[in-house]
């Protein structure tokens, strides 16, 4: 999976990133920087994309 591939994220995570990105853009942050910050925020809050294995999410 190449860098920047968002296929492993859930729909909820993608929606969260979209909303966060929009709010950054409304504050005058560039498109590219807003997207980078949005995904960094989603990763920090949720621990990244889907992960397999039992016992996760505790």
C-alpha positions in Angstrom: 0.0 0.0 0.0 1.6 3.3 -1.1 1.9 6.3 1.1 -1.2 8.5 1.1 -3.6 5.6 0.4 -6.7 6.2 2.4 -8.5 2.8 1.5 -7.8 1.4 5.0 -9.8 4.1 6.7 -13.4 3.7 7.8 -16.2 5.9 6.3 -16.5 7.6 9.7 -12.8 8.4 9.7 -13.0 9.8 6.2 -16.0 12.0 7.1 -14.1 13.3 10.2 -11.1 14.2 8.1 -13.3 16.0 5.6 -15.0 18.1 8.3 -11.6 18.9 9.9 -10.1 19.8 6.6 -13.0 22.2 5.8 -12.7 23.9 9.1 -8.9 24.5 8.5 -9.6 25.9 5.0 -12.2 28.2 6.4 -9.5 29.6 8.7 -7.2 30.3 5.7 -5.0 27.3 5.7 -3.9 26.1 2.3 -5.7 23.0 0.8 -2.7 20.7 1.0 -1.8 21.7 4.6 -5.4 21.5 5.7 -5.6 17.9 4.3 -2.3 17.0 6.0 -3.5 18.4 9.4 -6.9 16.7 9.1 -5.5 13.3 8.5 -2.9 13.8 11.3 -5.7 14.7 13.7 -7.8 11.6 12.6 -4.7 9.4 13.1 -4.1 10.8 16.5 -7.7 10.4 17.7 -8.4 7.0 16.2 -5.0 5.4 15.9 -5.0 5.3 12.1 -6.8 3.1 9.6 -8.5 -0.3 10.2 -6.3 -2.8 11.9 -7.0 -6.5 12.0 -6.6 -8.8 15.0 -8.7 -9.8 18.0 -8.6 -7.8 21.1 -8.1 -4.4 19.4 -10.1 -1.3 20.2 -9.7 -1.6 24.0 
